């Protein structure tokens, strides 16, 4: 139960932040949360961060992007440390992003260091 509450809390906070920036625009949100393997070095994690941060410049369907590292004092993140938050105009944009070669290349960078991932897509609502 704590896992679910923690993940929901992370989504709520991310939603509030992004929704405040896009109050007049209905967007499809794509939330990605990572937990890295315990043996992943800070350099390897930075390599993943840098690779993900390049995606908006490589995939035109990404309309907005932000990311951050968990700093919640509640300790409900279940080891998930990184949140990447992408926005798309519609499902067609998201569906073009998923198999995009740049996204696939990112997956190859991520895979050796990834322990757990949570992905959650939703339409932003007022």
C-alpha positions in Angstrom: 0.0 0.0 0.0 2.9 2.4 0.8 4.3 1.8 -2.7 1.1 2.8 -4.4 0.6 5.9 -2.1 4.2 7.0 -2.8 3.9 6.6 -6.5 0.6 8.4 -6.6 2.1 11.2 -4.5 5.0 11.7 -7.0 2.5 11.8 -9.9 0.4 14.4 -8.1 3.3 16.7 -7.4 4.6 16.4 -11.0 1.1 17.1 -12.3 0.7 20.2 -10.3 4.0 21.6 -11.5 3.4 20.9 -15.1 -0.3 21.9 -15.1 0.6 25.3 -13.6 2.8 25.9 -16.7 0.2 24.8 -19.2 -3.1 25.9 -17.8 -4.7 26.7 -21.1 -3.4 23.7 -23.1 -4.8 20.2 -23.0 -1.8 17.9 -23.2 -1.1 14.2 -23.0 1.4 13.7 -20.1 4.0 10.9 -20.1 5.6 10.3 -16.7 8.6 8.1 -16.4 10.2 7.2 -13.1 13.5 5.3 -12.7 15.2 3.3 -10.0 18.8 2.6 -10.9 20.7 -0.5 -10.0 22.6 -0.2 -6.8 25.9 -0.6 -8.6 25.2 2.1 -11.1 27.9 4.8 -10.7 27.1 8.5 -10.6 28.8 8.9 -14.0 26.6 6.2 -15.5 23.4 7.8 -14.0 24.6 11.2 -15.5 25.0 9.5 -18.9 21.4 8.3 -18.7 20.2 11.8 -17.6 22.1 13.5 -20.5 20.7 11.0 -23.0 17.1 11.5 -21.9 17.5 15.3 -21.8 18.6 15.2 -25.5 15.3 13.5 -26.6 13.2 16.8 -27.0 15.8 18.1 -29.5 15.7 14.8 -31.4 11.9 14.1 -31.4 9.7 16.9 -32.6 6.5 15.3 -31.1 7.7 16.1 -27.6 6.1 19.5 -26.9 7.3 20.0 -23.3 9.9 18.3 -21.1 11.2 18.6 -17.6 13.0 16.3 -15.2 14.2 16.1 -11.7 15.6 14.0 -8.9 13.5 13.0 -5.9 14.1 15.1 -2.8 10.9 14.2 -0.8 11.5 13.8 2.9 8.7 11.3 3.2 10.8 8.3 2.0 7.8 6.9 -0.1 9.6 6.8 -3.4 10.3 3.0 -3.3 13.9 3.6 -4.6 12.7 5.6 -7.6 15.0 8.5 -7.9 14.4 10.2 -11.3 11.3 11.6 -12.8 11.1 12.6 -16.5 8.0 14.4 -17.6 7.1 14.7 -21.2 4.0 16.3 -22.9 2.5 15.5 -26.2 -0.4 17.2 -28.1 -2.1 13.8 -28.6 -1.7 10.0 -28.7 -0.4 10.2 -32.2 2.6 12.2 -31.0 3.2 9.9 -28.1 2.8 6.9 -30.4 5.5 8.3 -32.7 7.8 8.9 -29.8 7.7 5.4 -28.4 9.3 3.6 -31.5 11.4 6.6 -32.6 15.0 5.6 -33.2 16.3 8.3 -30.8 14.0 6.8 -28.0 15.2 3.3 -28.9 18.9 4.5 -28.7 18.2 6.1 -25.3 16.8 2.7 -24.1 20.1 1.1 -25.0 21.9 3.6 -22.9 19.5 3.1 -20.0 19.1 -0.7 -20.0 22.4 -1.7 -18.3 21.8 0.6 -15.3 18.0 0.3 -14.9 16.5 -1.6 -11.9 12.9 -0.5 -12.1 10.8 1.8 -14.3 7.2 3.1 -13.8 5.5 4.8 -16.8 2.1 6.5 -16.5 0.3 8.4 -19.3 -2.7 10.6 -18.8 -4.6 13.5 -20.2 -4.2 16.7 -18.1 -7.5 17.9 -16.6 -8.4 21.1 -14.9 
